[in-house]
Amino acid sequence: MIKRALFMLFLFLVFTVGSMVSTVSAAGKGFYDNGQTKWEYLFEEGVISEARWYSETGELISRETYVAGQADKTEGYRTDGSLEWQVKLLEEGRQEVTRFDLDGQKTDLYQI
């Protein structure tokens, strides 16, 4: 179970980075061919505070929050908008991964 979850997270991150690299940005946003927002970066006082990724139909897929410009937490969402997983960055480069069921209850919690 843990190996599958880690593999899925790895694939998601690879896909997200690959998608961002190939997208033209305009004022902190990238777009799909259909004009929908693909990703966007939000800034506070010139420092990144949040990044969001969307599906081609406009649903939020994932978001990453930042503290003082450093990544802090990443969340992934189901197509119905409910939180599916969360990754928090811990000290020394470790991560805490939490998975949620459809009711928002924690189903898995582990550190890597």
JODAHU-V955870 format. One line per field, one symbol per residue. ss: DSSP state (a for helix, b for strand, c for the rest). phi: phi as a letter, one per 40 degrees, with the letter a starting at -180 (. if undefined). A space follows every 50 residues. Layout:
ss=???
phi=???
//
This chain:
ss=caaaaaaaaaaaaaaaaaaaacccbcccbbbcccccbbbbbbbbccbbbb bbbbcccccbbbbbbbbccbbbbbbbbcccccbbbbbbbcaaacbbbbbb cccccbbbbbbc
phi=.ccccccccdccccccccccccbcbafgbbbcdcgcccaabbbbfgbcba bbbbcccgcccaabbbbfgbdbabbbbcccgccbaabbcbcfgcbbbbbb cccgccbaaabb
//
